[in-house]
Amino acid sequence: MTTRTAETGIREFERVWMERAVQLATDSVAHGGGPFGALIAKDGKIVALGNNQVTSSLDPTAHAEVSAIRAACKELGTFSLEGCTLVTSCEPCPMCLSSSLWARVDRLIYAADRHDAAVAGFDDRKFYDLFDKRPQELWPMQVEHLDLPHRTQPFDAWIAKTDRIAY
């Protein structure tokens, strides 16, 4: 997945949402989850929140993005998240990216990237190669990278956590 940094396309409330996603990820670590947080917004309002619950729920698909998508669909009473933005603390893995596409999310914004995740032990880069074959401009969803100075805060908390469950 190739992405473009779109600092000029990011609005202030989206930056606030990203701060919230990064905090959700950091809080997730403190409460036994993985270092990932996400939210879904529609019409300028947050609809749903999600954090990584893979080890706490024993569900390998309980990534933050998938959790947020599930919660948003329930909240909105639909399986289609057209008109929604997914804001996530880290570049989505291929499963989460696919889930976003299936949910018909209009826009995705992330902070940390796959390389930041790899440093913390979440190295999915070989899976990304499967998706890098199609130019992003042909995708049905806009993907943007918002590079925050503290984007690795959740991973730092994860690495510092002595009782973490590696996966």
N, C-alpha and C positions, 0 to 999 in steps of 0.2 A: 504494500500500500504506500504510494507516494502521497505526501501531503504538502500543502503550501502553508507557510506561516502567514496569517492574515490579520496582523495587528490592526490594520486600518478597518477591517470588517467587523471587529469585535466592539460591541457596545458596552457601556459602563455596567449595565445591569448583568450582562453576560460575564463580565469579569467578577462581579459579586457572586454569581452562581458558581463560577469556577472555584472561588475561594471556599464556598460551601462544600463543593465536591471534594476538595483537598482535605478539608476539615473532617468530613464524613469518613474519608479513608484513614486518616490519622486516628480518629476515634474508634474505628473498626479494629485497628490493631490493639488498642487498649482494652477492647471488650472481647477479644478472642477470635476476631475475624481477620481476613487478609487485608493488605494495605491498598485497598481500592474502594473508591466511592463514586457514585453517579447520581444524577438527577435528570428528570424529564420536565421540561417547561413547555407551556403552550400559551399563546396570547399574552406573553410577558409575565406569566405567573408559574411558580413551581407547582407541578401536579403530583410528583412522586419522588421519593428518595430511595436509594439502594446502596447497600454495601456488600462486600464480599463475605459470603457465608459458607464457603466450600467445606472447610473443616468443621465448623460448628454444626452444620446441618447434614454433613456427610453426603453432600450433593456436588459432584464435580461441575455441574452447570450453574451453580448458584453464585455466579460472578456478579459484581456490582451492577453492571449494565443490564444484565438479564433480570436481576432483582428489581431494578428501577422500571424496566419495560413491563414486567409482570404487574407491578403495583400501579403503573400509569394506566394500563389497559383496564384493570379492575376499577380504578377511580373514574375513568372516562366512559366505562361501559362499552368498550369497543376493542377489537383486535388490531385496528389500524391507528397508528400514531402519526398520520398525515398532519402537517402543520405543527409538529412538535420538534423540539431541539433536545438532543441528548448531550449533557455536559458531564464529562467524566475526568477523574483525576489522572488517568493514564490512557495512553493510546489503546484502544480496544484490541483484544486478542482476536484472531480470526473467527472464533465462535461468536463473540459479542458483536463483532462487525456484521456477521451474517444475520444475527438476530435483529440488529438494527435495520438491516435491509428488509428482512421479512416483515418487520413491524411498520415499515414505510416511514421511518423517521426522516424528516426533511433535512435536518442538519445535525452534525456531530462536532463537538468542540472538545479537545483534550489538552491536558497539561504535560505531564511526564510522557516520555516516549518509550518505545520498546527497548532501547538501549539502557535507559534508566532502570527499567524493570529487570533487565538481565543482571545488572549489577547487584540487585537485591535477591537474586536467585529465581526470578521468574523469566526464564529465557525461552520465549516462544518464537524466536526469530526464524527458525527453520519452517514454522507454519506460515509465517508472513510471506515467505517466498512463493507459496502457492497462490497468493493473492496479488503479487506484484506484477503479474503477467498482463493485466489489463490497465490501460491508462486511466487514471482517476477521473479525467474529464468525461469519460464515458459512463461513469457511475450514476445511478439515479439519486444519489444523496451527496450533499456538499460536506466535505470533511476539512476541518481547520485545526491548526495547532496553535495554542495559546501558551507561550513560553513564560511561565511565572518563575520568579527567582527562587521560590521555595517549593517548586514542583516535586522535589524528591523527599519532602518532609515525611510523608507516609512510609516511604521505603526506609528512611533513616530510623523511624520508630520501629519498624519491623526488624531491621538488623540489630537494633539495641535490645530487642525483646528476647530475654534468655529462655523463656518457655514457649517460643513459637513452634508450631508444627510445620515443618518443611514439606512442601508439595510441588 
